Structures are given as structure tokens and as C-alpha cells.
Amino acid sequence: MAYFVVHALDGPESAEARAKNRPAHRDRLRDHDHPLTVRVGGPLLNDGGEMCGTLLIVEAESRSAVKRFVDGDPYVQAGVYGTLSIHPFAWGLTQLEAGHG
């Protein structure tokens, strides 16, 4: 298994779609049938403290497994994000221990 970072920034005028799809997005991160584990997740905030994107650190077999998972996310399906990237990630500091996440 490897770690990957998902970094997504909301597109313009997406606040309403974000609010509408947030419950389903949060549920899917916590309860899903994909063979990966979301280790860290939360919204990115702008300088005013408003949600403007998403950051996830996931543990998965491959980038393609992460892509499949992300493609099914309610925010992605509703067009909330203007940009989204998936990158391999190597823990440097404060690596999570098994059972924490």
C-alpha cells in the first residue's frame, strides 16, 4: 500500500453545490466499499475561513484506485472542484500509526 494526496480547489460559484453535496461527500469518505483508507481529510479554507477545497491523504494500492474513488465523490460528480490533483506522498513527519485515522 502507498499514500496519496488528493488536493482539490473549488471552482468559481461552487459554494451552493458544495453545501448541497457536503453530507453525501462526508458520508462517502467515512463509509465506502473501495479498497483504500482515508487517513486524513478536511476542507481547505480561504483567508476568510470559508471552505474553498479539499485535502485528503489516502492509503491505496495505486493512483488509479484513488482516481476511481475520487471520480465517485459527490463533489466531483456535482462539479464543485475547478482543479483536482492526485500525487504520491511520502510521510516525513508525524506518520499516523495503525488504528489512528
N, CA, C and O atoms as a GROMACS GRO file, in nm:
protein
  404
    1MET      N    1   0.085  -0.118   0.000
    1MET     CA    2   0.000   0.000   0.000
    1MET      C    3   0.089   0.124   0.000
    1MET      O    4   0.200   0.123   0.054
    2ALA      N    5   0.040   0.229  -0.060
    2ALA     CA    6   0.111   0.356  -0.068
    2ALA      C    7   0.017   0.469  -0.026
    2ALA      O    8  -0.104   0.451  -0.016
    3TYR      N    9   0.077   0.584  -0.001
    3TYR     CA   10  -0.002   0.702   0.034
    3TYR      C   11  -0.011   0.796  -0.084
    3TYR      O   12   0.080   0.805  -0.166
    4PHE      N   13  -0.125   0.866  -0.092
    4PHE     CA   14  -0.150   0.963  -0.198
    4PHE      C   15  -0.220   1.084  -0.137
    4PHE      O   16  -0.300   1.070  -0.045
    5VAL      N   17  -0.188   1.203  -0.190
    5VAL     CA   18  -0.256   1.325  -0.151
    5VAL      C   19  -0.352   1.364  -0.263
    5VAL      O   20  -0.315   1.368  -0.381
    6VAL      N   21  -0.474   1.394  -0.225
    6VAL     CA   22  -0.573   1.450  -0.316
    6VAL      C   23  -0.589   1.596  -0.276
    6VAL      O   24  -0.626   1.626  -0.163
    7HIS      N   25  -0.561   1.684  -0.370
    7HIS     CA   26  -0.571   1.829  -0.346
    7HIS      C   27  -0.670   1.884  -0.448
    7HIS      O   28  -0.646   1.876  -0.569
    8ALA      N   29  -0.780   1.939  -0.400
    8ALA     CA   30  -0.883   1.990  -0.490
    8ALA      C   31  -0.923   2.131  -0.448
    8ALA      O   32  -0.945   2.157  -0.330
    9LEU      N   33  -0.932   2.220  -0.544
    9LEU     CA   34  -0.978   2.356  -0.520
    9LEU      C   35  -1.111   2.377  -0.588
    9LEU      O   36  -1.131   2.338  -0.704
   10ASP      N   37  -1.202   2.440  -0.516
   10ASP     CA   38  -1.336   2.464  -0.571
   10ASP      C   39  -1.329   2.556  -0.692
   10ASP      O   40  -1.244   2.645  -0.701
   11GLY      N   41  -1.422   2.533  -0.783
   11GLY     CA   42  -1.436   2.622  -0.897
   11GLY      C   43  -1.514   2.745  -0.856
   11GLY      O   44  -1.570   2.751  -0.746
   12PRO      N   45  -1.520   2.844  -0.944
   12PRO     CA   46  -1.596   2.965  -0.913
   12PRO      C   47  -1.745   2.933  -0.896
   12PRO      O   48  -1.800   2.846  -0.964
   13GLU      N   49  -1.807   3.004  -0.807
   13GLU     CA   50  -1.952   2.991  -0.786
   13GLU      C   51  -1.995   2.849  -0.749
   13GLU      O   52  -2.101   2.804  -0.792
   14SER      N   53  -1.915   2.779  -0.672
   14SER     CA   54  -1.948   2.641  -0.637
   14SER      C   55  -1.995   2.624  -0.493
   14SER      O   56  -2.019   2.511  -0.449
   15ALA      N   57  -2.010   2.733  -0.419
   15ALA     CA   58  -2.046   2.724  -0.277
   15ALA      C   59  -2.180   2.653  -0.257
   15ALA      O   60  -2.194   2.573  -0.164
   16GLU      N   61  -2.277   2.682  -0.341
   16GLU     CA   62  -2.409   2.620  -0.326
   16GLU      C   63  -2.401   2.469  -0.351
   16GLU      O   64  -2.460   2.391  -0.277
   17ALA      N   65  -2.328   2.428  -0.455
   17ALA     CA   66  -2.313   2.285  -0.484
   17ALA      C   67  -2.236   2.216  -0.373
   17ALA      O   68  -2.266   2.102  -0.338
   18ARG      N   69  -2.135   2.284  -0.317
   18ARG     CA   70  -2.059   2.227  -0.206
   18ARG      C   71  -2.151   2.203  -0.087
   18ARG      O   72  -2.151   2.094  -0.030
   19ALA      N   73  -2.230   2.304  -0.050
   19ALA     CA   74  -2.320   2.291   0.065
   19ALA      C   75  -2.423   2.180   0.044
   19ALA      O   76  -2.452   2.104   0.135
   20LYS      N   77  -2.476   2.173  -0.075
   20LYS     CA   78  -2.578   2.073  -0.105
   20LYS      C   79  -2.523   1.931  -0.099
   20LYS      O   80  -2.592   1.839  -0.054
   21ASN      N   81  -2.400   1.912  -0.142
   21ASN     CA   82  -2.341   1.777  -0.151
   21ASN      C   83  -2.252   1.740  -0.034
   21ASN      O   84  -2.200   1.629  -0.030
   22ARG      N   85  -2.234   1.831   0.062
   22ARG     CA   86  -2.142   1.805   0.173
   22ARG      C   87  -2.180   1.682   0.256
   22ARG      O   88  -2.092   1.602   0.287
   23PRO      N   89  -2.308   1.664   0.294
   23PRO     CA   90  -2.340   1.545   0.374
   23PRO      C   91  -2.304   1.415   0.301
   23PRO      O   92  -2.248   1.324   0.362
   24ALA      N   93  -2.335   1.406   0.173
   24ALA     CA   94  -2.305   1.284   0.098
   24ALA      C   95  -2.154   1.266   0.081
   24ALA      O   96  -2.103   1.154   0.089
   25HIS      N   97  -2.082   1.376   0.060
   25HIS     CA   98  -1.936   1.372   0.048
   25HIS      C   99  -1.875   1.318   0.178
   25HIS      O  100  -1.791   1.228   0.175
   26ARG      N  101  -1.917   1.373   0.291
   26ARG     CA  102  -1.863   1.331   0.420
   26ARG      C  103  -1.897   1.184   0.450
   26ARG      O  104  -1.812   1.110   0.499
   27ASP      N  105  -2.019   1.144   0.421
   27ASP     CA  106  -2.058   1.004   0.442
   27ASP      C  107  -1.972   0.911   0.359
   27ASP      O  108  -1.928   0.807   0.408
   28ARG      N  109  -1.947   0.947   0.236
   28ARG     CA  110  -1.869   0.860   0.146
   28ARG      C  111  -1.725   0.846   0.192
   28ARG      O  112  -1.664   0.740   0.176
   29LEU      N  113  -1.668   0.952   0.250
   29LEU     CA  114  -1.531   0.943   0.300
   29LEU      C  115  -1.521   0.848   0.418
   29LEU      O  116  -1.417   0.787   0.440
   30ARG      N  117  -1.629   0.835   0.492
   30ARG     CA  118  -1.627   0.753   0.613
   30ARG      C  119  -1.677   0.611   0.591
   30ARG      O  120  -1.635   0.520   0.662
   31ASP      N  121  -1.764   0.592   0.494
   31ASP     CA  122  -1.827   0.461   0.475
   31ASP      C  123  -1.836   0.432   0.326
   31ASP      O  124  -1.925   0.480   0.257
   32HIS      N  125  -1.743   0.353   0.278
   32HIS     CA  126  -1.739   0.322   0.135
   32HIS      C  127  -1.689   0.179   0.116
   32HIS      O  128  -1.638   0.116   0.208
   33ASP      N  129  -1.705   0.130  -0.005
   33ASP     CA  130  -1.665  -0.008  -0.035
   33ASP      C  131  -1.541  -0.016  -0.123
   33ASP      O  132  -1.516  -0.119  -0.185
   34HIS      N  133  -1.464   0.092  -0.130
   34HIS     CA  134  -1.342   0.091  -0.209
   34HIS      C  135  -1.225   0.039  -0.127
   34HIS      O  136  -1.221   0.057  -0.005
   35PRO      N  137  -1.129  -0.025  -0.193
   35PRO     CA  138  -1.014  -0.083  -0.121
   35PRO      C  139  -0.906   0.021  -0.090
   35PRO      O  140  -0.790   0.003  -0.126
   36LEU      N  141  -0.944   0.128  -0.023
   36LEU     CA  142  -0.849   0.227   0.021
   36LEU      C  143  -0.895   0.282   0.154
   36LEU      O  144  -1.010   0.262   0.194
   37THR      N  145  -0.806   0.351   0.222
   37THR     CA  146  -0.838   0.410   0.352
   37THR      C  147  -0.807   0.558   0.350
   37THR      O  148  -0.696   0.598   0.314
   38VAL      N  149  -0.904   0.639   0.388
   38VAL     CA  150  -0.880   0.781   0.402
   38VAL      C  151  -0.816   0.802   0.539
   38VAL      O  152  -0.879   0.779   0.642
   39ARG      N  153  -0.690   0.844   0.540
   39ARG     CA  154  -0.614   0.861   0.664
   39ARG      C  155  -0.631   1.002   0.723
   39ARG      O  156  -0.639   1.018   0.845
   40VAL      N  157  -0.636   1.102   0.637
   40VAL     CA  158  -0.653   1.241   0.679
   40VAL      C  159  -0.745   1.307   0.577
   40VAL      O  160  -0.733   1.282   0.457
   41GLY      N  161  -0.835   1.389   0.624
   41GLY     CA  162  -0.922   1.459   0.530
   41GLY      C  163  -0.984   1.581   0.594
   41GLY      O  164  -1.010   1.584   0.714
   42GLY      N  165  -1.006   1.681   0.512
   42GLY     CA  166  -1.072   1.801   0.561
   42GLY      C  167  -1.077   1.907   0.454
   42GLY      O  168  -1.012   1.898   0.350
   43PRO      N  169  -1.158   2.010   0.482
   43PRO     CA  170  -1.170   2.118   0.384
   43PRO      C  171  -1.050   2.212   0.390
   43PRO      O  172  -0.991   2.234   0.496
   44LEU      N  173  -1.016   2.265   0.276
   44LEU     CA  174  -0.922   2.376   0.268
   44LEU      C  175  -1.002   2.504   0.289
   44LEU      O  176  -1.118   2.513   0.248
   45LEU      N  177  -0.942   2.602   0.354
   45LEU     CA  178  -1.012   2.727   0.386
   45LEU      C  179  -0.944   2.846   0.319
   45LEU      O  180  -0.821   2.848   0.305
   46ASN      N  181  -1.023   2.943   0.279
   46ASN     CA  182  -0.965   3.067   0.226
   46ASN      C  183  -0.930   3.159   0.343
   46ASN      O  184  -0.950   3.123   0.459
   47ASP      N  185  -0.879   3.275   0.313
   47ASP     CA  186  -0.836   3.368   0.418
   47ASP      C  187  -0.951   3.414   0.507
   47ASP      O  188  -0.928   3.458   0.620
   48GLY      N  189  -1.073   3.403   0.458
   48GLY     CA  190  -1.191   3.440   0.536
   48GLY      C  191  -1.247   3.325   0.618
   48GLY      O  192  -1.350   3.340   0.684
   49GLY      N  193  -1.180   3.209   0.613
   49GLY     CA  194  -1.226   3.093   0.689
   49GLY      C  195  -1.335   3.013   0.621
   49GLY      O  196  -1.393   2.924   0.684
   50GLU      N  197  -1.366   3.042   0.495
   50GLU     CA  198  -1.468   2.969   0.421
   50GLU      C  199  -1.406   2.853   0.345
   50GLU      O  200  -1.292   2.862   0.298
   51MET      N  201  -1.481   2.744   0.333
   51MET     CA  202  -1.431   2.627   0.260
   51MET      C  203  -1.409   2.663   0.113
   51MET      O  204  -1.492   2.728   0.050
   52CYS      N  205  -1.294   2.620   0.062
   52CYS     CA  206  -1.261   2.650  -0.078
   52CYS      C  207  -1.196   2.532  -0.149
   52CYS      O  208  -1.149   2.545  -0.261
   53GLY      N  209  -1.195   2.416  -0.083
   53GLY     CA  210  -1.134   2.299  -0.144
   53GLY      C  211  -1.129   2.184  -0.046
   53GLY      O  212  -1.188   2.189   0.061
   54THR      N  213  -1.058   2.080  -0.085
   54THR     CA  214  -1.048   1.958  -0.005
   54THR      C  215  -0.906   1.905  -0.010
   54THR      O  216  -0.839   1.912  -0.113
   55LEU      N  217  -0.861   1.852   0.104
   55LEU     CA  218  -0.732   1.782   0.111
   55LEU      C  219  -0.757   1.646   0.173
   55LEU      O  220  -0.818   1.635   0.279
   56LEU      N  221  -0.711   1.541   0.105
   56LEU     CA  222  -0.720   1.405   0.157
   56LEU      C  223  -0.583   1.341   0.149
   56LEU      O  224  -0.507   1.364   0.055
   57ILE      N  225  -0.551   1.261   0.247
   57ILE     CA  226  -0.437   1.170   0.238
   57ILE      C  227  -0.497   1.030   0.249
   57ILE      O  228  -0.559   0.996   0.349
   58VAL      N  229  -0.476   0.952   0.145
   58VAL     CA  230  -0.535   0.818   0.141
   58VAL      C  231  -0.426   0.713   0.126
   58VAL      O  232  -0.319   0.739   0.072
   59GLU      N  233  -0.457   0.596   0.174
   59GLU     CA  234  -0.369   0.480   0.158
   59GLU      C  235  -0.437   0.387   0.059
   59GLU      O  236  -0.552   0.347   0.079
   60ALA      N  237  -0.365   0.353  -0.047
   60ALA     CA  238  -0.426   0.273  -0.154
   60ALA      C  239  -0.319   0.193  -0.226
   60ALA      O  240  -0.200   0.219  -0.212
   61GLU      N  241  -0.364   0.097  -0.303
   61GLU     CA  242  -0.273   0.014  -0.383
   61GLU      C  243  -0.211   0.092  -0.499
   61GLU      O  244  -0.097   0.065  -0.537
   62SER      N  245  -0.287   0.188  -0.555
   62SER     CA  246  -0.237   0.257  -0.674
   62SER      C  247  -0.307   0.392  -0.691
   62SER      O  248  -0.412   0.419  -0.631
   63ARG      N  249  -0.245   0.475  -0.773
   63ARG     CA  250  -0.306   0.603  -0.807
   63ARG      C  251  -0.439   0.581  -0.878
   63ARG      O  252  -0.533   0.657  -0.857
   64SER      N  253  -0.447   0.479  -0.961
   64SER     CA  254  -0.572   0.454  -1.033
   64SER      C  255  -0.685   0.416  -0.937
   64SER      O  256  -0.801   0.449  -0.963
   65ALA      N  257  -0.653   0.349  -0.826
   65ALA     CA  258  -0.756   0.318  -0.726
   65ALA      C  259  -0.806   0.447  -0.660
   65ALA      O  260  -0.925   0.461  -0.634
   66VAL      N  261  -0.715   0.540  -0.635
   66VAL     CA  262  -0.754   0.668  -0.578
   66VAL      C  263  -0.840   0.745  -0.677
   66VAL      O  264  -0.941   0.804  -0.640
   67LYS      N  265  -0.801   0.743  -0.804
   67LYS     CA  266  -0.877   0.813  -0.909
   67LYS      C  267  -1.018   0.759  -0.919
   67LYS      O  268  -1.114   0.836  -0.929
   68ARG      N  269  -1.034   0.628  -0.915
   68ARG     CA  270  -1.168   0.567  -0.920
   68ARG      C  271  -1.251   0.613  -0.800
   68ARG      O  272  -1.369   0.646  -0.815
   69PHE      N  273  -1.189   0.615  -0.681
   69PHE     CA  274  -1.259   0.660  -0.562
   69PHE      C  275  -1.301   0.807  -0.574
   69PHE      O  276  -1.416   0.841  -0.546
   70VAL      N  277  -1.210   0.891  -0.616
   70VAL     CA  278  -1.238   1.034  -0.629
   70VAL      C  279  -1.345   1.059  -0.735
   70VAL      O  280  -1.432   1.144  -0.716
   71ASP      N  281  -1.340   0.987  -0.845
   71ASP     CA  282  -1.439   1.006  -0.952
   71ASP      C  283  -1.582   0.981  -0.904
   71ASP      O  284  -1.677   1.036  -0.960
   72GLY      N  285  -1.598   0.898  -0.801
   72GLY     CA  286  -1.731   0.871  -0.748
   72GLY      C  287  -1.774   0.966  -0.637
   72GLY      O  288  -1.884   0.952  -0.585
   73ASP      N  289  -1.689   1.061  -0.601
   73ASP     CA  290  -1.722   1.154  -0.493
   73ASP      C  291  -1.834   1.249  -0.534
   73ASP      O  292  -1.835   1.298  -0.647
   74PRO      N  293  -1.929   1.274  -0.444
   74PRO     CA  294  -2.039   1.366  -0.478
   74PRO      C  295  -1.993   1.506  -0.519
   74PRO      O  296  -2.056   1.567  -0.605
   75TYR      N  297  -1.884   1.556  -0.461
   75TYR     CA  298  -1.834   1.687  -0.505
   75TYR      C  299  -1.786   1.683  -0.649
   75TYR      O  300  -1.812   1.775  -0.726
   76VAL      N  301  -1.717   1.576  -0.686
   76VAL     CA  302  -1.669   1.563  -0.824
   76VAL      C  303  -1.787   1.551  -0.918
   76VAL      O  304  -1.791   1.616  -1.023
   77GLN      N  305  -1.883   1.469  -0.882
   77GLN     CA  306  -1.998   1.448  -0.969
   77GLN      C  307  -2.084   1.574  -0.983
   77GLN      O  308  -2.152   1.592  -1.084
   78ALA      N  309  -2.082   1.660  -0.882
   78ALA     CA  310  -2.160   1.785  -0.887
   78ALA      C  311  -2.080   1.900  -0.948
   78ALA      O  312  -2.132   2.011  -0.961
   79GLY      N  313  -1.954   1.876  -0.985
   79GLY     CA  314  -1.873   1.980  -1.047
   79GLY      C  315  -1.826   2.087  -0.950
   79GLY      O  316  -1.803   2.201  -0.991
   80VAL      N  317  -1.811   2.053  -0.822
   80VAL     CA  318  -1.766   2.151  -0.722
   80VAL      C  319  -1.623   2.196  -0.749
   80VAL      O  320  -1.593   2.315  -0.739
   81TYR      N  321  -1.536   2.105  -0.783
   81TYR     CA  322  -1.394   2.138  -0.797
   81TYR      C  323  -1.362   2.198  -0.933
   81TYR      O  324  -1.410   2.154  -1.037
   82GLY      N  325  -1.277   2.302  -0.928
   82GLY     CA  326  -1.223   2.358  -1.051
   82GLY      C  327  -1.096   2.288  -1.091
   82GLY      O  328  -1.068   2.270  -1.209
   83THR      N  329  -1.017   2.247  -0.990
   83THR     CA  330  -0.894   2.170  -1.014
   83THR      C  331  -0.885   2.058  -0.912
   83THR      O  332  -0.931   2.071  -0.799
   84LEU      N  333  -0.825   1.949  -0.953
   84LEU     CA  334  -0.806   1.835  -0.865
   84LEU      C  335  -0.680   1.763  -0.909
   84LEU      O  336  -0.660   1.736  -1.027
   85SER      N  337  -0.594   1.733  -0.811
   85SER     CA  338  -0.472   1.658  -0.842
   85SER      C  339  -0.455   1.545  -0.741
   85SER      O  340  -0.500   1.553  -0.627
   86ILE      N  341  -0.388   1.441  -0.787
   86ILE     CA  342  -0.356   1.325  -0.704
   86ILE      C  343  -0.206   1.302  -0.717
   86ILE      O  344  -0.154   1.288  -0.828
   87HIS      N  345  -0.137   1.299  -0.603
   87HIS     CA  346   0.007   1.280  -0.605
   87HIS      C  347   0.049   1.174  -0.504
   87HIS      O  348  -0.009   1.166  -0.396
   88PRO      N  349   0.148   1.092  -0.538
   88PRO     CA  350   0.206   1.003  -0.438
   88PRO      C  351   0.262   1.088  -0.324
   88PRO      O  352   0.306   1.201  -0.345
   89PHE      N  353   0.260   1.032  -0.204
   89PHE     CA  354   0.301   1.106  -0.085
   89PHE      C  355   0.390   1.018   0.001
   89PHE      O  356   0.359   0.901   0.024
   90ALA      N  357   0.500   1.074   0.048
   90ALA     CA  358   0.589   1.003   0.140
   90ALA      C  359   0.585   1.074   0.274
   90ALA      O  360   0.619   1.192   0.284
   91TRP      N  361   0.544   1.002   0.378
   91TRP     CA  362   0.539   1.062   0.511
   91TRP      C  363   0.679   1.107   0.550
   91TRP      O  364   0.776   1.035   0.529
   92GLY      N  365   0.688   1.226   0.606
   92GLY     CA  366   0.814   1.277   0.656
   92GLY      C  367   0.809   1.291   0.807
   92GLY      O  368   0.895   1.241   0.879
   93LEU      N  369   0.709   1.359   0.854
   93LEU     CA  370   0.690   1.384   0.996
   93LEU      C  371   0.552   1.336   1.039
   93LEU      O  372   0.458   1.335   0.958
   94THR      N  373   0.538   1.298   1.164
   94THR     CA  374   0.410   1.263   1.225
   94THR      C  375   0.333   1.159   1.145
   94THR      O  376   0.214   1.177   1.117
   95GLN      N  377   0.399   1.053   1.110
   95GLN     CA  378   0.330   0.946   1.038
   95GLN      C  379   0.223   0.887   1.129
   95GLN      O  380   0.248   0.862   1.247
   96LEU      N  381   0.106   0.866   1.074
   96LEU     CA  382  -0.002   0.806   1.150
   96LEU      C  383   0.030   0.662   1.186
   96LEU      O  384   0.091   0.589   1.107
   97GLU      N  385  -0.008   0.622   1.302
   97GLU     CA  386   0.009   0.484   1.344
   97GLU      C  387  -0.114   0.405   1.304
   97GLU      O  388  -0.222   0.463   1.290
   98ALA      N  389  -0.100   0.277   1.287
   98ALA     CA  390  -0.213   0.192   1.252
   98ALA      C  391  -0.323   0.210   1.357
   98ALA      O  392  -0.295   0.215   1.477
   99GLY      N  393  -0.447   0.220   1.310
   99GLY     CA  394  -0.559   0.235   1.401
   99GLY      C  395  -0.596   0.379   1.429
   99GLY      O  396  -0.698   0.405   1.493
  100HIS      N  397  -0.516   0.474   1.382
  100HIS     CA  398  -0.546   0.616   1.400
  100HIS      C  399  -0.579   0.674   1.264
  100HIS      O  400  -0.494   0.678   1.176
  101GLY      N  401  -0.699   0.719   1.247
  101GLY     CA  402  -0.732   0.777   1.119
  101GLY      C  403  -0.876   0.779   1.090
  101GLY      O  404  -0.917   0.826   0.984
   0.00000   0.00000   0.00000
